[in-house]
């Protein structure tokens, strides 16, 4: 009888508060409880409790333990059974008068588990619904918010950023490049109905092949873009795209979306450590990127229509993206602010095919002279 | 395996004697010094997924270190990161304890460590997060606290109320409910207690005499803001 492995804890007045480990054995009429001696070689002592003396309930931290209470010669006793085999043996052997309390205890355990599952399910469902709602429904809310912001505010916001940016750049004030860009912008802007913006375009000396628009109608074109463009139509295509970022108020939408999304996520999740924090950051990033792509596609489509109305050859926009596409290899659209250039070119082509033919009016300047004035060396291919 | 607490008080250290071939697992970084017969390995308790879930869910360290007396008997000195007492518990195979996530210092090889999910209300309001550590099995268990450790012994049905941020460990025969500290919501927070746990015996509850979160907030006001 030396190798006794306790399988239950007994509580009572003479035992320590942590309970006395004991070995419980279920028999025909009741249970034998064997208490192990504290020191090696000591006598272990046993006592027998009849089923009829017992009071049964569920207990413990998760209500997953079977608690048998009785009043013995030594006073109030409580036995906590946890081992599943022991509980099974107990339920199997216990007489019929105990089956009702046993069933009640089992029901209590089932209810606790059911409640936990329900609450977790409800919370996960709510979180999922919030995520889906944010992903799909936020555009509408952002539009509502943007509509309430007057154009003057937007212009002030854009202008300060614009002046700050230009202060550190070498600006081309006049010359063929400036007049060419001005002519393009004017032709495009004249086709915008009820235009609240006064577009201001600046040519900046830089090898960056890009152009950007700030809220309020402030547009910057880098000379790098003009040098690399094969035709004025390509530059006009980029300008039409940037103009539409302004007209659709994309900058404002972006600010509001970012602010709102971060606020909502922070309220919902707080600042969780570990995995939660990573998930939060990832969610915000993906959301921002998705939003960026949607804006770019919108600016592409409305830009194409603007080119069409201004009677500028829309093929320029498409060829520009096709050339960009050659640099795109290995990029994954999902992880980019901009859609894939090849996909953009394809979408534009499909859109263009649906529009009726339009007569194209050429620009008043000669593109080779504009590029010549920029000091473009055609020999230095990319 | 024998253990002894050196320098009891705020800055204690545990000395564990290992017989030849015996091993102990400890929180990563807990080893201060050891005999040359001891080998230190890092081990992912519960396998990779177990370790991963413990790391992300409880914020406990990904690896535990295993200190094994491979080349003969020796001793190991262990200490926690925070100032506070070390308490030694002896698990006998039926006793089980829930331990808040920073409370584990070291355990004999026979101790099993699981991360366990709590119910929604306990997770949200209990202050220990949704996942806590469950210690079961057989052998010696060393826990550490922030400040001094106080043991509360609960008789069957006896109740005791503990501020949730002072909890260290509690036996699984107890049960508890989360409650507001006072009857009104506003008073609950203005009293500085927020939520409390109403424990119900039988079993043991170990609490720490200092609140790590409260201490953090107190220290923060002295840290100069640089940006």
Interface residues (C-beta under 8 A of the other chain):
Chain A: X5 X6 X7 X8 X9 X11 X13 X16 X17 X18 X19 X21 X59 X60 X61 X62 X63 X65 X69 X76 X78 X80 X82 X115 X116 X119 X120 X123 X273 X274 X275
Chain B: X55 X56 X57 X59 X92 X93 X94 X95 X96 X98 X119 X120 X121 X153 X154 X155 X156 X170 X171 X172 X173 X174 X175 X176 X201 X202 X203 X204
